[in-house]
Amino acid sequence: MAYRSLAHRLGIRERFVCVVSGDTLAERKPHPLPLLQRAALADVRPGEMRLRRRRATRCQAAHAAEMPALVANYGYLRAD
């Protein structure tokens, strides 16, 4: 898993409660399963999670998982 190995190489894996990468599960965004898996691994109810997304379209998964989400309409991905 690319993200897990990167976190280990950077020495920051212990900072995360869990890591769910794009290749962890059969389903990917915008399917809610990866977010629900994160909540389960972190022992948090989905409605208690707060997600920050860079694009409004990424909120689809959060809404499908019944999780609140905020869109940050700024940063390096903003298309001006």
C-alpha positions in Angstrom: 0.0 0.0 0.0 1.6 3.1 -1.2 0.4 5.5 1.4 1.2 3.3 4.3 4.8 2.7 3.1 5.2 6.5 2.5 4.0 7.2 6.1 6.4 4.6 7.4 9.3 6.0 5.3 8.6 9.5 6.6 8.4 8.3 10.2 4.9 9.7 10.7 2.7 6.6 10.7 2.3 6.8 14.5 0.5 10.1 14.1 -2.5 8.5 12.4 -5.2 6.5 14.1 -5.7 4.5 10.9 -4.7 4.6 7.2 -7.2 3.7 4.5 -5.6 4.1 1.1 -7.1 4.0 -2.4 -6.0 0.3 -2.7 -7.2 -0.8 0.8 -10.7 -1.7 -0.2 -12.5 -2.8 -3.4 -14.6 0.3 -3.4 -13.2 3.8 -4.0 -14.5 7.4 -3.8 -17.2 8.5 -4.2 -18.4 5.2 -2.6 -18.9 5.7 1.2 -17.1 2.4 2.2 -13.6 3.9 2.6 -14.9 6.6 4.9 -17.0 4.1 6.9 -13.9 1.9 7.2 -11.9 4.8 8.6 -14.7 5.5 11.1 -14.8 1.9 12.2 -11.0 1.7 12.6 -10.9 4.9 14.6 -13.8 3.7 16.7 -15.8 6.8 15.8 -19.5 7.0 14.7 -19.7 8.3 11.1 -21.8 11.3 12.2 -19.0 12.3 14.6 -16.3 12.5 11.9 -15.5 15.9 10.3 -14.1 15.8 6.8 -12.3 18.5 4.9 -12.4 18.1 1.2 -10.8 20.2 -1.5 -13.6 19.9 -4.0 -17.3 19.9 -3.6 -17.6 16.7 -5.7 -15.5 14.9 -3.1 -18.3 15.5 -0.6 -20.4 12.9 -2.3 -18.8 10.1 -0.4 -19.2 12.0 2.9 -22.8 12.6 2.3 -23.4 9.0 1.3 -21.8 7.9 4.6 -23.8 10.5 6.5 -20.7 12.4 7.6 -20.5 16.2 7.8 -18.0 17.7 5.3 -16.4 21.1 4.7 -15.1 22.2 1.4 -11.9 24.2 1.4 -12.2 26.3 -1.8 -8.5 27.3 -1.8 -5.1 25.8 -2.0 -3.0 24.3 -4.7 -5.9 22.6 -6.6 -7.9 25.7 -7.1 -8.5 26.4 -10.8 -8.5 30.2 -11.3 
